[in-house]
Amino acid sequence: MVGYVPGEQPQDGVYIKLNTNENPYPPSPRVIAALKDAVNEKLRLYPDPNATSVKEKVAEVFNTSPERVMVGNGSDELLAIVVRCFVGEGEKIIYPYPSYLLYKTLSEVQDARECIVNFLEDYSLPEE
């Protein structure tokens, strides 16, 4: 299997990178003030590794139990966990195109068979 090769990362400051969720502009002064207010004694401690309070709040909002809520460090981690748990080598993984590039990467990592479904002209999915 060929290793993952990230896309080009220009460093010249001429381009605004839209593929890495970076913001070319500094945060607003209100955000800076809120961050300064949030820095307190708890900052030196690791957070709850089970994210218990987050799971409880999400469960409350969606009227389910905290045991049915999964949290992670962003969508990449959550998608990787789901694919590793439910897609075995040679099994089919279906995803729309154009879409998030990570779907293809995770398919390749799992040696899954890709089944790409093209969006229609109006970006809806075909019924079949």
N, C-alpha and C positions, 0 to 999 in steps of 0.2 A: 504494500500500500504506500502511496506517495504521501509524504507529510504535508500538512496544511501550510500554504504560503500566503501570507496576508497581502492585501493590495498595496499599491504604491502609497507612500505617506510623504507627500511633498513638504519640505521644510523651509521653503523660500519665503513664506508669508504672502505670496501673491494670490494663492488659491484659498477659498473658503471650503473646508472639508465638510461635506454633508453626510459622509458615509460612516462617521465614527461618533455620532451624537455629541459633537463638540460645539460649543458656542463661541464664535469669534469675538464676542463682545463681553466686557466685564460685567459682573453681577451688579444689580442696582444697589444703591446705598441702603435701601430698606432691607435687602437680603443680608448685606454685611452686618447691619445692626442686629437683625434677628439671630444671626450666627453668633455674634458676640454675646448676646443675651443667653443663648443656649449653652455656651461653654461654661460648665460648672464642675463640681466635684466628680460627677458621674463620667466625665470624659476620659478619665484615666482607667476606667474599668471596661472589660469586654461586655458586650450586650448579651442578653439571654440567648444562648445558642439555639433554643427551640422557638424563639420569637413568640412566646406564649401570649403576651398582651396583644400583639398584632393579630395572631390567629383568632383570639377571642373576639376582637372587634370586627374582623372580617366575617367571622361566623355569625355574629349578631346582625350585621348589616344584611347578610344573605340568608338569614334564617336557617342556619345549619349548625353542625357541631364543629368545634375547633379541630377535632381529629380528621375532618374532611378537608382541611385547608392546608395547602403546601406553600411555603414561602421560600425564597432563595435570594441570591445576590444577582438579581436581574433576570430578564427573560432568557438569556443564553444558558444560564445554569439550569433553569427550570425545564427548558426544552431538552437539554442534554440528559437530564435525569429521566424525563418521560420516555425519550427514545431508547435510552439504555435499558429501561425497565420493560418496555413493551415491544421493541423491534429486535428480533434476532437476526443473525447472519442469514442472508438469502431471503428474508421475508420482505414483503412489499411495504413501502412507505409512500403515501400519496400526499402531494402538496401542490398548491396552485403556482402558476407562473404567469407573469412575473411576481416575485415574492421575496421574502427574506432569504438571503444567501445562506444563512445557517442551516436551513432545511437540507440543502444539497450537501453541505459539509458533514452534517450529522449522518445523513444517509451513507456517505462514503466511509465514514469512520466505523459504522456498524456493518459495512459490507451488505447493505440492504439493496433490494431492487427498487429503483426509483420509478414511480409512476407520476408523471408530471401532467397536471390538468391545466390547460390554458384558459385564462379568463376570456370571456366573450368581449365584444367591442365595448359594451357598457360596463365592463369589469365585474359582471355577475358570473357565477359559476354555471356551467351546463348542468341540466337536470340529471343526466346519466352519470 
